[in-house]
Amino acid sequence: MTERTYRSMVLASALVWFLLGLHAPLVHQLTHHNRMPDTTALVVVAVLAIAGIASLFALLRRGPGGPASSA
């Protein structure tokens, strides 16, 4: 992974985790107040969580000095 790609991935990962954090009150409503949020909001949270985990995994797997991709 080139340094430029790594920096872009760090920024994307930070953005995804920030957006997921903005939806924390929605998760709180679901777990503590037994209120079911809108299905669209649940899908957005699920997609953000998957994207966050995937980006974190990619960053940990290939650091800035890691092996270059074969593509």
N, C-alpha and C positions, 0 to 999 in steps of 0.2 A: 504494500500500500504506500503510495507516494505521500509525501508530507502534505501536499495540497489536498489530496483526497481525505487524509486523516483529519485535517483541520475542518473540512466540510462536514465530515461525519460527526465530529465533536459538536459542531454548531447545530446540526440536525438533531442529534441526540439531546442536547440541552433544550432545544425548542420543544421536542416531544415530551420530555419530562416536565417542563414548565406547563405545557397545556394539560397534561395529565393532573398536575397539582391544582390547576384551576378548577378541575372537576371533582376535587376531594369532597366538597359539601354534598354533592350528589351521592357519593358512596356513603357518607355519613347518614344521610336521610334513609338510605336503603338498609343499613345495618343497625342503626339505633332507633329509628322512628317508624320502621316497618312501612314506609311509604314507597310505593313502586313508581320510579321515575318513568318518563317517556321512553319508549323503545328506541327511538332514534338516539337519545342521549346515552343509553346503555351501549348501543353499538359503537358510538363515538369513543366512549371510555374503553371498550374492549379493543378497538383498533389502535388507540393510542398506547394502551398497555402492551400490546403485541409489538408495535413499532418500537417502543422504548426498550423492551427486552431484546429485540433483534439488533437494534443499534448498539446497545451495550455489549452484547455478545460479539458483534463484529469488531468493536473497538478493543475488547479484551483479547480477542483471537489474533488480531493483526495490529500490533502497535505501530508507532511511527517508524520504527526501525525494523519492522517485521518483514517477512518474505513478500516480494512483489507478486502481484496477481499474474496469472498466466494469460489473461485476456489481452 
